[in-house]
C-alpha cells in the first residue's frame, strides 16, 4: 500500500487502483523529490498525468497551498476526489479529467511547481513542452519524471535543466526559467 511520506498526512494510505498503466512514484523517490524541493508552503502546484494522485497529495501534505490534478482516466480522478473529500481538502484540491496537452488550453493560472509524471513510454510533444513553459511562474520549478534510461534533457525554449536526481528506475529532471 502506498502512503504519504511526510507532513500533515504522514502515513495515510493513498488511493490504490490496480488497473491501467499507472506507475505511482515510489515512497523513496517521493522522499528524495520533495526533500530536494524542500519548502512547499504556499505553493500552487499542477500535477500532470496524476494517476493515483501520489505526488499532488504529498505536496499538499507538505504545505502546498493548492493542487490541480489532471489525468485522463476518470476512475483515477474519482478516486482522488474521494480521498480529497475524506481529508477535508475543500478548494485546496481540484481535478480535471482530460487528455494532455489539449485540456491545458483552458487553464489561465500560473504555477510555482509543475509535476509531470507521464508514462515512461510517452514521448513528450513540442506542444506539451511549450504549454508547460507558459503555465510556470517566472520563479517556478518544473519537475519532469522519466525513466532513468532517458538521459537527454527535454527541449524547452525558455526553461533550463538545473538539477537531476536518479532513484532506482526514476529520473527527476528539475527545470527553471532560463536566465538568458
N, C-alpha and C positions, 0 to 999 in steps of 0.2 A: 504494500500500500504506500502510495506517495503522500508525503506530508509536507507542511510548511516548515522550513528550516529554522527561521528566526523571526523575532519581532512579536507583535501583538497576538498572533495566532500560532505561535511556535508549537509544533506537534500535531496541529489539527490536520486530519486527512483531507486530501484534495479530491475533486471529482475524479472518478475512475471508471472509464468506459473501455471495455476490452473489445474494440472494434476499429475498423478502418486502419489508416496508416499513421495515426498519431503516435509520436515518439516523444513522450514527456521528457523534458530535460531532467537529468538525474539530480538527486539531492546534493551530491558532491559538486556537480557542475554549477548548480544554482548557488551554492555557498560561495564558490570561487567568483562567479559572476557578480553577485551582489556585494561581496566583500571588496571587490575591485571598484565598484561604483561608489561604495561607502555610504554616503548620507543622502537618502532619497526624500527626506522630509519636505513636503510642499510641492513635489514634482508632479507634473502632469505627464502621464505615461500612455503610450499607444502600444498595444500588444497585438502583433500581427501573426497570422497562422496560429492562433492561440490554443487550439486543441482543448486540452483539459483545463487550461487557464493557469497552469502552474506558475508561469513567470509573472503574470499580472497579479495574481493573488499574493505571491511572495513580495512583490513591490509594495502592494497595499499594506501587508503585514509589517513591512519595514518603514512605513511612514509616508508613502506616496499620497498625494492629495486625491488623485483620481486615476482611474484606468478606463480606457476604451479598448474593449477586447473584440477582435474581428476574426471570424473563422467562417468557412463556407459550409461546415457541417452543422445542421440545425440541432442535432442531438447533443453535440458538444456545447453549443451556445445555451441550450435549455438547461443543461447540467450546471453550467457556470452561473446562470441566473438563479437557480435553486440554491447553490452554495452561497451566493451573494445575499440572498434574502435571509437564509439561515444565520448568517453572520452580521446581519444588520448594516449592510454597506450603503443602503439608500442610494443617493445620487452620486456617490463616490465611484460607482461601478456601472458602466454601460456596456451593452453588447450590440454588435451588428452582425447579422448573418449574410454573407455575400462573398463573391469571388474577387480576389485581388488581381490587378490593380483597379478594375472599374469602380468598386464600392468606395474607394478612397477619394474619388472625384467630388463627392458630396461633403467632404469634411472641410470645414473652414478654420478649424482651430490649429494652433501650432503646439508642439510638444517638447518638453525638456528631455524626454527619453523615449526612443522608439526601440522596441524589442521585436526583431523579426526572426522567427524560427520556422522557416519553410521546410517542407520535406527535403531531405538531402539530395534527392534526385531531380529536384525542380531547379532549373537554371533561371536565375533572376533576369527579367527582361529589362531593356533600357527604359521602357516606360515606367516600370515599377520603381527603379532606382531614381528616376527623375522626380516622381511623385514623393518619394520618401524625403528627398532633399528639400522639397517645398514645405513639407509638414513639420520639419525640425526647426525649433527656435535657433537663432544665431549662436547661442551658447549651449545648445543641446548636444546630446550624445545619441548616436545610433549604434545599437549592438546587433550585429548580424550573425546568427548561429549557422554553422555549416559543418560538414564532415571534416574531420582532421586532415583528410586527404586533399581537400581544396585549399591550396596554399596561396594562390594568386589573389591579390586584393580585388575587390569589386571596382568597376569602372564608373565612379561618380565624377560629376563635373565640379561640384562645389564642396565635396567632403574629402577628407584625407584620413587614411588609416593611421591611428595614433597608438594603438596597442593591440596586442593579440594574446589570447590565453588558450592553451590546449589542455583539455581534461578528457582523458580516455579517448573516445571516438569523436569528441566535440571540439570544434574550433570556434572561439568567440572573436570576432573582428569588431573593434571599437573605432568608430568614425566620429570626427568633429568637423566643423566648418573649416575650410582651408583658410590660411592666413595670408592669402595672395591679395 
